[in-house]
Amino acid sequence: MTCYQIKDWNLIFENERSRAVDKCSFVCVPNKQHGMGFSRIVFELDGAAIYGIFHMIAGACSQQRRPRAGWLTDNGQPPANPRPTPGQPVGVPWDATDLSIKFRRPVAEIQRALDVLCSEKVGWMTVHTVEKANETDVSIINHQPTPVLPPTNPRLTPLEEKERMEGKEEKERNGTAAPTVAPELELEASGKFSRAKTMKLAEPILNLLNDLTGRKYQPTADNLKAIACRLEEVALDTAGVENMVKRQVLRWKGNEKMDEFLRVSTLFRKTKFHEYFSARDLPVAPRQLQPRQEGGF
C-alpha cells in the first residue's frame, strides 16, 4: 500500500495565519513559475492537467485539521508514526481511485499526475510505501521518488498509453511479445534503415516542435527528411531526439535572439544536431535577467 504526501507542506503552503486556523477555507500557493519543477510539468503534453490536479490536491490537504503536513489521507494524519501512540488517529491513505472520485477525473489521469509529481526531477510530492500490520498499526517501510517517463507516444492519452503498456506486459508473460525493434524499423539488406519508414517516425517529432513553439511547420518532404536523416544517425532514438527538442525550446523560447532558430533547418542541421543531441539530458541554467537601462522601467 502507498501513501502520498506534498513535500515541505508546512514551509511552502502554510503561513502564520493559516497555521492558526483549524480548517482553512483558503490555501497559500506560491506563484513562482520559473523553477525546474514547474517547467518540467508544463513541458509535458498533459502538463496543464498535471498542474491542475496538483492544485486540487493542495486544496484538499488545506481543508484538513491542523497541524497539517500535506498527507493525502482521510484525516490528514500520517499512516503511522515510527512508534504509534495508543489511541492516536492513523490516516487512511487516498489512492488514485479515491482522488478520481473526489475530483471527478479519470483514474489514469490522476495516477499519471501522481507519478510525475513524485518523480525525482519534479519532486513536489513524495510517495511512501506502507505495510498494514493491523487496523491500528501501519508502519512506513520506505519512501523514494518514483521514476517517471513521458508517454512513449505523444498522440496517446494517458489511459491509452496505460492500456498499451498493459497489453505489452501481457504478451511478454505469454511469450508472444514483439521483438525490441518493430519489423517495419528493422535494417534492410543494405544495412540502412528505410528512409520512407524513418520519415514516418519524423512526423511526431515535427508535431512536438510545433506544439511546443506554436509554429506550424508542415510535414513536407524536406522537413521530414531532415529529421529522418538525424534519426538514422542516432539509431532511431526518438525519445532522445524529443528530449533534445524539449531542451532547446526551454533554452531558446522567448529569447529575442534565439527564438527564431527553433526551426527544423537549425535544430536538425547536420553540423549542429549532434551538439544539441549530446546535451539532451543536461539541466538548463536559469535565464539571467537583463540589467535595467538608464531611464527605463
ZADO-1210 file (C-alpha; in nm, 4 decimals, padded with zeros to 6 digits):
<atoms>
<atom x="00.0000" y="00.0000" z="00.0000" code="MET" pos="1"/>
<atom x="00.1246" y="00.3508" z="-00.0806" code="THR" pos="2"/>
<atom x="00.0620" y="00.6891" z="00.0731" code="CYS" pos="3"/>
<atom x="00.1366" y="01.0241" z="-00.0889" code="TYR" pos="4"/>
<atom x="00.2492" y="01.3471" z="00.0764" code="GLN" pos="5"/>
<atom x="00.3065" y="01.7001" z="-00.0511" code="ILE" pos="6"/>
<atom x="00.6696" y="01.7839" z="00.0131" code="LYS" pos="7"/>
<atom x="00.7567" y="02.0614" z="00.2647" code="ASP" pos="8"/>
<atom x="00.3897" y="02.1448" z="00.3244" code="TRP" pos="9"/>
<atom x="00.4404" y="02.3479" z="00.6408" code="ASN" pos="10"/>
<atom x="00.7189" y="02.5553" z="00.4860" code="LEU" pos="11"/>
<atom x="00.5583" y="02.6246" z="00.1477" code="ILE" pos="12"/>
<atom x="00.1794" y="02.6049" z="00.1891" code="PHE" pos="13"/>
<atom x="00.1294" y="02.7480" z="00.5378" code="GLU" pos="14"/>
<atom x="00.1834" y="03.0921" z="00.6881" code="ASN" pos="15"/>
<atom x="00.1360" y="03.2431" z="01.0341" code="GLU" pos="16"/>
<atom x="-00.2342" y="03.2983" z="00.9703" code="ARG" pos="17"/>
<atom x="-00.3153" y="02.9577" z="00.8227" code="SER" pos="18"/>
<atom x="-00.1322" y="02.7699" z="01.0974" code="ARG" pos="19"/>
<atom x="-00.3747" y="02.9234" z="01.3498" code="ALA" pos="20"/>
<atom x="-00.6841" y="02.8030" z="01.1585" code="VAL" pos="21"/>
<atom x="-00.8202" y="02.4562" z="01.2347" code="ASP" pos="22"/>
<atom x="-00.9828" y="02.4012" z="00.8929" code="LYS" pos="23"/>
<atom x="-00.8803" y="02.6502" z="00.6261" code="CYS" pos="24"/>
<atom x="-01.1078" y="02.7859" z="00.3554" code="SER" pos="25"/>
<atom x="-00.8012" y="02.9008" z="00.1618" code="PHE" pos="26"/>
<atom x="-00.4616" y="02.7650" z="00.0645" code="VAL" pos="27"/>
<atom x="-00.1325" y="02.9522" z="00.0366" code="CYS" pos="28"/>
<atom x="00.0119" y="02.8685" z="-00.3061" code="VAL" pos="29"/>
<atom x="00.3482" y="03.0027" z="-00.4284" code="PRO" pos="30"/>
<atom x="00.3329" y="03.1984" z="-00.7545" code="ASN" pos="31"/>
<atom x="00.6871" y="03.1061" z="-00.8612" code="LYS" pos="32"/>
<atom x="00.6725" y="02.9908" z="-01.2231" code="GLN" pos="33"/>
<atom x="01.0374" y="02.9695" z="-01.3257" code="HIS" pos="34"/>
<atom x="01.1588" y="02.6694" z="-01.1242" code="GLY" pos="35"/>
<atom x="01.2640" y="02.3485" z="-01.2974" code="MET" pos="36"/>
<atom x="00.9847" y="02.1508" z="-01.1320" code="GLY" pos="37"/>
<atom x="00.7211" y="02.3813" z="-01.2803" code="PHE" pos="38"/>
<atom x="00.8971" y="02.3858" z="-01.6176" code="SER" pos="39"/>
<atom x="00.9205" y="02.0065" z="-01.6331" code="ARG" pos="40"/>
<atom x="00.5497" y="01.9728" z="-01.5527" code="ILE" pos="41"/>
<atom x="00.4153" y="02.2228" z="-01.8059" code="VAL" pos="42"/>
<atom x="00.6575" y="02.0871" z="-02.0681" code="PHE" pos="43"/>
<atom x="00.4624" y="01.7598" z="-02.0693" code="GLU" pos="44"/>
<atom x="00.1870" y="01.7363" z="-02.3289" code="LEU" pos="45"/>
<atom x="-00.0596" y="01.6834" z="-02.0428" code="ASP" pos="46"/>
<atom x="00.1212" y="01.9319" z="-01.8186" code="GLY" pos="47"/>
<atom x="-00.1818" y="02.1578" z="-01.7683" code="ALA" pos="48"/>
<atom x="-00.3826" y="01.8626" z="-01.6343" code="ALA" pos="49"/>
<atom x="-00.0982" y="01.7585" z="-01.4022" code="ILE" pos="50"/>
<atom x="-00.0593" y="02.1140" z="-01.2714" code="TYR" pos="51"/>
<atom x="-00.4343" y="02.1477" z="-01.2163" code="GLY" pos="52"/>
<atom x="-00.4550" y="01.8165" z="-01.0299" code="ILE" pos="53"/>
<atom x="-00.1714" y="01.9239" z="-00.8004" code="PHE" pos="54"/>
<atom x="-00.3653" y="02.2366" z="-00.7047" code="HIS" pos="55"/>
<atom x="-00.6775" y="02.0292" z="-00.6358" code="MET" pos="56"/>
<atom x="-00.4672" y="01.8040" z="-00.4107" code="ILE" pos="57"/>
<atom x="-00.3249" y="02.1082" z="-00.2298" code="ALA" pos="58"/>
<atom x="-00.6772" y="02.2432" z="-00.1812" code="GLY" pos="59"/>
<atom x="-00.7934" y="01.9131" z="-00.0341" code="ALA" pos="60"/>
<atom x="-00.4977" y="01.8991" z="00.2066" code="CYS" pos="61"/>
<atom x="-00.5582" y="02.2581" z="00.3197" code="SER" pos="62"/>
<atom x="-00.9065" y="02.1596" z="00.4440" code="GLN" pos="63"/>
<atom x="-00.7648" y="01.9066" z="00.6889" code="GLN" pos="64"/>
<atom x="-00.7426" y="01.9908" z="01.0593" code="ARG" pos="65"/>
<atom x="-00.4223" y="02.1363" z="01.1957" code="ARG" pos="66"/>
<atom x="-00.1421" y="02.0608" z="01.2279" code="PRO" pos="67"/>
<atom x="-00.1372" y="01.9863" z="00.8581" code="ARG" pos="68"/>
<atom x="00.1574" y="01.8155" z="00.6903" code="ALA" pos="69"/>
<atom x="00.0370" y="01.7523" z="00.3361" code="GLY" pos="70"/>
<atom x="-00.0613" y="01.3866" z="00.3879" code="TRP" pos="71"/>
<atom x="-00.3073" y="01.2503" z="00.1326" code="LEU" pos="72"/>
<atom x="-00.5160" y="01.0652" z="00.3904" code="THR" pos="73"/>
<atom x="-00.8745" y="01.0793" z="00.5062" code="ASP" pos="74"/>
<atom x="-00.7931" y="01.2795" z="00.8220" code="ASN" pos="75"/>
<atom x="-00.4642" y="01.4479" z="00.7317" code="GLY" pos="76"/>
<atom x="-00.2715" y="01.2237" z="00.9704" code="GLN" pos="77"/>
<atom x="00.0218" y="01.0076" z="00.8574" code="PRO" pos="78"/>
<atom x="-00.0397" y="00.6342" z="00.8179" code="PRO" pos="79"/>
<atom x="00.1550" y="00.5885" z="01.1427" code="ALA" pos="80"/>
<atom x="00.4433" y="00.7207" z="01.3470" code="ASN" pos="81"/>
<atom x="00.7561" y="00.5068" z="01.3768" code="PRO" pos="82"/>
<atom x="00.6274" y="00.4176" z="01.7241" code="ARG" pos="83"/>
<atom x="00.2496" y="00.4682" z="01.7168" code="PRO" pos="84"/>
<atom x="00.0980" y="00.6040" z="02.0354" code="THR" pos="85"/>
<atom x="-00.2037" y="00.4032" z="02.1585" code="PRO" pos="86"/>
<atom x="-00.5231" y="00.5862" z="02.0697" code="GLY" pos="87"/>
<atom x="-00.3522" y="00.8217" z="01.8232" code="GLN" pos="88"/>
<atom x="-00.5524" y="00.8582" z="01.4992" code="PRO" pos="89"/>
<atom x="-00.3999" y="00.6928" z="01.1959" code="VAL" pos="90"/>
<atom x="-00.4688" y="00.8217" z="00.8462" code="GLY" pos="91"/>
<atom x="-00.6172" y="00.6027" z="00.5752" code="VAL" pos="92"/>
<atom x="-00.4308" y="00.6790" z="00.2501" code="PRO" pos="93"/>
<atom x="-00.6083" y="00.8218" z="-00.0538" code="TRP" pos="94"/>
<atom x="-00.5145" y="00.6373" z="-00.3712" code="ASP" pos="95"/>
<atom x="-00.5728" y="00.7389" z="-00.7340" code="ALA" pos="96"/>
<atom x="-00.9230" y="00.5899" z="-00.7277" code="THR" pos="97"/>
<atom x="-01.0184" y="00.7908" z="-00.4178" code="ASP" pos="98"/>
<atom x="-00.8874" y="01.1117" z="-00.5737" code="LEU" pos="99"/>
<atom x="-01.0633" y="01.0283" z="-00.9009" code="SER" pos="100"/>
<atom x="-01.3963" y="01.0151" z="-00.7196" code="ILE" pos="101"/>
<atom x="-01.3172" y="01.3261" z="-00.5151" code="LYS" pos="102"/>
<atom x="-01.2064" y="01.5372" z="-00.8122" code="PHE" pos="103"/>
<atom x="-01.4326" y="01.3697" z="-01.0715" code="ARG" pos="104"/>
<atom x="-01.1425" y="01.2994" z="-01.3059" code="ARG" pos="105"/>
<atom x="-01.0286" y="00.9717" z="-01.4728" code="PRO" pos="106"/>
<atom x="-00.8212" y="00.7384" z="-01.2564" code="VAL" pos="107"/>
<atom x="-00.5461" y="00.7132" z="-01.5203" code="ALA" pos="108"/>
<atom x="-00.5183" y="01.0919" z="-01.5340" code="GLU" pos="109"/>
<atom x="-00.4836" y="01.1124" z="-01.1545" code="ILE" pos="110"/>
<atom x="-00.2230" y="00.8331" z="-01.1450" code="GLN" pos="111"/>
<atom x="-00.0257" y="00.9946" z="-01.4254" code="ARG" pos="112"/>
<atom x="-00.0186" y="01.3232" z="-01.2282" code="ALA" pos="113"/>
<atom x="00.0926" y="01.1480" z="-00.9085" code="LEU" pos="114"/>
<atom x="00.3742" y="00.9702" z="-01.0924" code="ASP" pos="115"/>
<atom x="00.5060" y="01.2954" z="-01.2415" code="VAL" pos="116"/>
<atom x="00.4673" y="01.4949" z="-00.9183" code="LEU" pos="117"/>
<atom x="00.6581" y="01.2253" z="-00.7245" code="CYS" pos="118"/>
<atom x="00.9315" y="01.1860" z="-00.9848" code="SER" pos="119"/>
<atom x="01.2874" y="01.2702" z="-00.8862" code="GLU" pos="120"/>
<atom x="01.3173" y="01.5587" z="-01.1321" code="LYS" pos="121"/>
<atom x="00.9934" y="01.7281" z="-01.0177" code="VAL" pos="122"/>
<atom x="00.9829" y="01.6289" z="-00.6506" code="GLY" pos="123"/>
<atom x="00.6726" y="01.8257" z="-00.5468" code="TRP" pos="124"/>
<atom x="00.5384" y="01.5167" z="-00.3694" code="MET" pos="125"/>
<atom x="00.6753" y="01.2006" z="-00.2128" code="THR" pos="126"/>
<atom x="00.5315" y="00.8503" z="-00.2162" code="VAL" pos="127"/>
<atom x="00.5632" y="00.6286" z="00.0899" code="HIS" pos="128"/>
<atom x="00.5316" y="00.2511" z="00.0837" code="THR" pos="129"/>
<atom x="00.3401" y="00.1334" z="00.3900" code="VAL" pos="130"/>
<atom x="00.2537" y="-00.2066" z="00.5283" code="GLU" pos="131"/>
<atom x="-00.0629" y="-00.2512" z="00.7278" code="LYS" pos="132"/>
<atom x="00.0008" y="-00.4802" z="01.0232" code="ALA" pos="133"/>
<atom x="-00.3463" y="-00.4465" z="01.1773" code="ASN" pos="134"/>
<atom x="-00.6316" y="-00.1998" z="01.1893" code="GLU" pos="135"/>
<atom x="-00.4485" y="00.0426" z="01.4166" code="THR" pos="136"/>
<atom x="-00.0843" y="-00.0152" z="01.3256" code="ASP" pos="137"/>
<atom x="00.0610" y="00.0927" z="00.9926" code="VAL" pos="138"/>
<atom x="00.4392" y="00.1092" z="00.9540" code="SER" pos="139"/>
<atom x="00.6204" y="00.3155" z="00.6930" code="ILE" pos="140"/>
<atom x="00.8798" y="00.0967" z="00.5270" code="ILE" pos="141"/>
<atom x="01.0427" y="00.3423" z="00.2902" code="ASN" pos="142"/>
<atom x="00.9823" y="00.6387" z="00.0674" code="HIS" pos="143"/>
<atom x="01.1604" y="00.7278" z="-00.2526" code="GLN" pos="144"/>
<atom x="01.0978" y="00.9274" z="-00.5694" code="PRO" pos="145"/>
<atom x="00.9051" y="00.7443" z="-00.8371" code="THR" pos="146"/>
<atom x="01.0903" y="00.7386" z="-01.1700" code="PRO" pos="147"/>
<atom x="00.8616" y="00.8505" z="-01.4492" code="VAL" pos="148"/>
<atom x="00.8928" y="00.8837" z="-01.8222" code="LEU" pos="149"/>
<atom x="00.6666" y="01.0841" z="-02.0510" code="PRO" pos="150"/>
<atom x="00.4185" y="00.8854" z="-02.2616" code="PRO" pos="151"/>
<atom x="00.6006" y="00.6859" z="-02.5280" code="THR" pos="152"/>
<atom x="00.3644" y="00.8091" z="-02.7963" code="ASN" pos="153"/>
<atom x="00.2622" y="01.1759" z="-02.7626" code="PRO" pos="154"/>
<atom x="-00.0518" y="01.1036" z="-02.9636" code="ARG" pos="155"/>
<atom x="-00.1853" y="00.8640" z="-02.6976" code="LEU" pos="156"/>
<atom x="-00.3841" y="00.9746" z="-02.3954" code="THR" pos="157"/>
<atom x="-00.2538" y="00.8557" z="-02.0556" code="PRO" pos="158"/>
<atom x="-00.5303" y="00.5925" z="-02.0460" code="LEU" pos="159"/>
<atom x="-00.4453" y="00.4651" z="-02.3953" code="GLU" pos="160"/>
<atom x="-00.0758" y="00.4558" z="-02.3046" code="GLU" pos="161"/>
<atom x="-00.1558" y="00.2543" z="-01.9907" code="LYS" pos="162"/>
<atom x="-00.3639" y="00.0066" z="-02.1924" code="GLU" pos="163"/>
<atom x="-00.0830" y="-00.0235" z="-02.4483" code="ARG" pos="164"/>
<atom x="00.1732" y="-00.0999" z="-02.1766" code="MET" pos="165"/>
<atom x="-00.0576" y="-00.3500" z="-02.0058" code="GLU" pos="166"/>
<atom x="-00.1049" y="-00.5303" z="-02.3377" code="GLY" pos="167"/>
<atom x="00.2710" y="-00.5371" z="-02.3908" code="LYS" pos="168"/>
<atom x="00.3298" y="-00.6848" z="-02.0440" code="GLU" pos="169"/>
<atom x="00.0628" y="-00.9496" z="-02.1075" code="GLU" pos="170"/>
<atom x="00.2349" y="-01.0528" z="-02.4312" code="LYS" pos="171"/>
<atom x="00.5702" y="-01.0735" z="-02.2539" code="GLU" pos="172"/>
<atom x="00.4205" y="-01.3029" z="-01.9891" code="ARG" pos="173"/>
<atom x="00.2726" y="-01.5239" z="-02.2596" code="ASN" pos="174"/>
<atom x="00.5945" y="-01.5316" z="-02.4578" code="GLY" pos="175"/>
<atom x="00.4333" y="-01.3623" z="-02.7578" code="THR" pos="176"/>
<atom x="00.5978" y="-01.0208" z="-02.7246" code="ALA" pos="177"/>
<atom x="00.7123" y="-00.8476" z="-03.0400" code="ALA" pos="178"/>
<atom x="01.0856" y="-00.8007" z="-03.0989" code="PRO" pos="179"/>
<atom x="01.2512" y="-00.4964" z="-02.9430" code="THR" pos="180"/>
<atom x="01.2670" y="-00.3246" z="-03.2818" code="VAL" pos="181"/>
<atom x="00.9409" y="-00.3340" z="-03.4733" code="ALA" pos="182"/>
<atom x="00.9625" y="-00.5203" z="-03.8056" code="PRO" pos="183"/>
<atom x="00.8959" y="-00.2022" z="-04.0051" code="GLU" pos="184"/>
<atom x="01.2055" y="-00.0438" z="-03.8475" code="LEU" pos="185"/>
<atom x="01.4477" y="-00.3308" z="-03.8956" code="GLU" pos="186"/>
<atom x="01.7541" y="-00.2765" z="-04.1086" code="LEU" pos="187"/>
<atom x="01.7191" y="-00.3540" z="-04.4740" code="GLU" pos="188"/>
<atom x="01.9600" y="-00.5842" z="-04.6528" code="ALA" pos="189"/>
<atom x="02.1744" y="-00.2814" z="-04.7389" code="SER" pos="190"/>
<atom x="02.2399" y="-00.2219" z="-04.3690" code="GLY" pos="191"/>
<atom x="02.0442" y="00.1035" z="-04.3645" code="LYS" pos="192"/>
<atom x="01.7026" y="00.1969" z="-04.2358" code="PHE" pos="193"/>
<atom x="01.4364" y="00.2570" z="-04.4973" code="SER" pos="194"/>
<atom x="01.4069" y="00.6336" z="-04.5495" code="ARG" pos="195"/>
<atom x="01.0331" y="00.6093" z="-04.6084" code="ALA" pos="196"/>
<atom x="00.9881" y="00.4297" z="-04.2788" code="LYS" pos="197"/>
<atom x="01.2081" y="00.6663" z="-04.0767" code="THR" pos="198"/>
<atom x="01.0202" y="00.9627" z="-04.2211" code="MET" pos="199"/>
<atom x="00.7105" y="00.8210" z="-04.0550" code="LYS" pos="200"/>
<atom x="00.8920" y="00.8454" z="-03.7229" code="LEU" pos="201"/>
<atom x="00.9901" y="01.2020" z="-03.8018" code="ALA" pos="202"/>
<atom x="00.6336" y="01.3348" z="-03.8177" code="GLU" pos="203"/>
<atom x="00.5552" y="01.3046" z="-03.4419" code="PRO" pos="204"/>
<atom x="00.8799" y="01.4905" z="-03.3693" code="ILE" pos="205"/>
<atom x="00.7774" y="01.7681" z="-03.6078" code="LEU" pos="206"/>
<atom x="00.4377" y="01.7808" z="-03.4362" code="ASN" pos="207"/>
<atom x="00.6117" y="01.8084" z="-03.0979" code="LEU" pos="208"/>
<atom x="00.8176" y="02.1034" z="-03.2210" code="LEU" pos="209"/>
<atom x="00.5001" y="02.2735" z="-03.3445" code="ASN" pos="210"/>
<atom x="00.3168" y="02.2081" z="-03.0165" code="ASP" pos="211"/>
<atom x="00.5982" y="02.3479" z="-02.8017" code="LEU" pos="212"/>
<atom x="00.6759" y="02.6550" z="-03.0124" code="THR" pos="213"/>
<atom x="00.3359" y="02.7431" z="-03.1531" code="GLY" pos="214"/>
<atom x="00.4778" y="02.7198" z="-03.5064" code="ARG" pos="215"/>
<atom x="00.3063" y="02.5498" z="-03.7977" code="LYS" pos="216"/>
<atom x="00.5807" y="02.3647" z="-03.9793" code="TYR" pos="217"/>
<atom x="00.4227" y="02.1406" z="-04.2394" code="GLN" pos="218"/>
<atom x="00.5154" y="01.7726" z="-04.2852" code="PRO" pos="219"/>
<atom x="00.6824" y="01.8448" z="-04.6164" code="THR" pos="220"/>
<atom x="00.9374" y="01.6094" z="-04.7671" code="ALA" pos="221"/>
<atom x="01.2223" y="01.8489" z="-04.6827" code="ASP" pos="222"/>
<atom x="01.1230" y="01.8865" z="-04.3157" code="ASN" pos="223"/>
<atom x="01.0646" y="01.5161" z="-04.2595" code="LEU" pos="224"/>
<atom x="01.3795" y="01.4175" z="-04.4472" code="LYS" pos="225"/>
<atom x="01.5944" y="01.6470" z="-04.2302" code="ALA" pos="226"/>
<atom x="01.4569" y="01.4884" z="-03.9133" code="ILE" pos="227"/>
<atom x="01.4695" y="01.1343" z="-04.0537" code="ALA" pos="228"/>
<atom x="01.8367" y="01.1685" z="-04.1500" code="CYS" pos="229"/>
<atom x="01.9304" y="01.2701" z="-03.7974" code="ARG" pos="230"/>
<atom x="01.7186" y="00.9890" z="-03.6518" code="LEU" pos="231"/>
<atom x="01.9114" y="00.7357" z="-03.8545" code="GLU" pos="232"/>
<atom x="02.2380" y="00.8790" z="-03.7218" code="GLU" pos="233"/>
<atom x="02.1296" y="00.8131" z="-03.3608" code="VAL" pos="234"/>
<atom x="01.9862" y="00.4642" z="-03.4197" code="ALA" pos="235"/>
<atom x="01.6226" y="00.5835" z="-03.4221" code="LEU" pos="236"/>
<atom x="01.6429" y="00.7159" z="-03.0661" code="ASP" pos="237"/>
<atom x="01.3129" y="00.9036" z="-03.0933" code="THR" pos="238"/>
<atom x="01.2894" y="00.9597" z="-02.7169" code="ALA" pos="239"/>
<atom x="01.6358" y="01.1156" z="-02.7151" code="GLY" pos="240"/>
<atom x="01.5518" y="01.3425" z="-03.0075" code="VAL" pos="241"/>
<atom x="01.2282" y="01.4508" z="-02.8378" code="GLU" pos="242"/>
<atom x="01.4253" y="01.5344" z="-02.5226" code="ASN" pos="243"/>
<atom x="01.6667" y="01.7356" z="-02.7343" code="MET" pos="244"/>
<atom x="01.3801" y="01.9336" z="-02.8880" code="VAL" pos="245"/>
<atom x="01.2274" y="01.9995" z="-02.5450" code="LYS" pos="246"/>
<atom x="01.5601" y="02.1182" z="-02.4049" code="ARG" pos="247"/>
<atom x="01.6288" y="02.3552" z="-02.6936" code="GLN" pos="248"/>
<atom x="01.2776" y="02.5005" z="-02.6652" code="VAL" pos="249"/>
<atom x="01.3321" y="02.5503" z="-02.2938" code="LEU" pos="250"/>
<atom x="01.6617" y="02.7286" z="-02.3668" code="ARG" pos="251"/>
<atom x="01.5568" y="02.9470" z="-02.6580" code="TRP" pos="252"/>
<atom x="01.1820" y="03.0101" z="-02.6484" code="LYS" pos="253"/>
<atom x="01.1124" y="03.3722" z="-02.5575" code="GLY" pos="254"/>
<atom x="01.4739" y="03.4748" z="-02.6158" code="ASN" pos="255"/>
<atom x="01.4790" y="03.7630" z="-02.8646" code="GLU" pos="256"/>
<atom x="01.7977" y="03.6433" z="-03.0336" code="LYS" pos="257"/>
<atom x="01.7446" y="03.2676" z="-03.0292" code="MET" pos="258"/>
<atom x="01.3688" y="03.2129" z="-03.0584" code="ASP" pos="259"/>
<atom x="01.3761" y="03.2323" z="-03.4376" code="GLU" pos="260"/>
<atom x="01.6225" y="02.9413" z="-03.4507" code="PHE" pos="261"/>
<atom x="01.3633" y="02.6978" z="-03.3119" code="LEU" pos="262"/>
<atom x="01.3137" y="02.5623" z="-03.6613" code="ARG" pos="263"/>
<atom x="01.3798" y="02.2379" z="-03.8434" code="VAL" pos="264"/>
<atom x="01.6624" y="02.3763" z="-04.0536" code="SER" pos="265"/>
<atom x="01.8605" y="02.4747" z="-03.7417" code="THR" pos="266"/>
<atom x="01.7791" y="02.2003" z="-03.4915" code="LEU" pos="267"/>
<atom x="01.8318" y="01.9209" z="-03.7443" code="PHE" pos="268"/>
<atom x="02.1194" y="02.0708" z="-03.9412" code="ARG" pos="269"/>
<atom x="02.3899" y="01.8055" z="-03.9753" code="LYS" pos="270"/>
<atom x="02.6619" y="02.0367" z="-03.8417" code="THR" pos="271"/>
<atom x="02.4619" y="02.1386" z="-03.5309" code="LYS" pos="272"/>
<atom x="02.2323" y="01.8491" z="-03.4428" code="PHE" pos="273"/>
<atom x="02.4815" y="01.6279" z="-03.2592" code="HIS" pos="274"/>
<atom x="02.5897" y="01.9164" z="-03.0373" code="GLU" pos="275"/>
<atom x="02.2272" y="01.9639" z="-02.9278" code="TYR" pos="276"/>
<atom x="02.1602" y="01.5891" z="-02.9074" code="PHE" pos="277"/>
<atom x="02.4608" y="01.5163" z="-02.6858" code="SER" pos="278"/>
<atom x="02.3326" y="01.7734" z="-02.4337" code="ALA" pos="279"/>
<atom x="01.9737" y="01.6447" z="-02.4363" code="ARG" pos="280"/>
<atom x="01.9736" y="01.5314" z="-02.0716" code="ASP" pos="281"/>
<atom x="02.1702" y="01.8211" z="-01.9241" code="LEU" pos="282"/>
<atom x="01.9865" y="02.0688" z="-01.6977" code="PRO" pos="283"/>
<atom x="01.9057" y="02.4115" z="-01.8352" code="VAL" pos="284"/>
<atom x="02.0537" y="02.7034" z="-01.6416" code="ALA" pos="285"/>
<atom x="01.8004" y="02.9690" z="-01.5328" code="PRO" pos="286"/>
<atom x="01.7963" y="03.2693" z="-01.7613" code="ARG" pos="287"/>
<atom x="01.9726" y="03.5779" z="-01.6296" code="GLN" pos="288"/>
<atom x="01.7756" y="03.8994" z="-01.6055" code="LEU" pos="289"/>
<atom x="01.8983" y="04.1779" z="-01.8323" code="GLN" pos="290"/>
<atom x="02.0370" y="04.4845" z="-01.6486" code="PRO" pos="291"/>
<atom x="01.7973" y="04.7749" z="-01.6314" code="ARG" pos="292"/>
<atom x="01.8704" y="05.0510" z="-01.8815" code="GLN" pos="293"/>
<atom x="01.9184" y="05.4058" z="-01.7619" code="GLU" pos="294"/>
<atom x="01.5866" y="05.5840" z="-01.7613" code="GLY" pos="295"/>
<atom x="01.3975" y="05.2594" z="-01.8195" code="GLY" pos="296"/>
<atom x="01.1296" y="05.0927" z="-01.6105" code="PHE" pos="297"/>
</atoms>
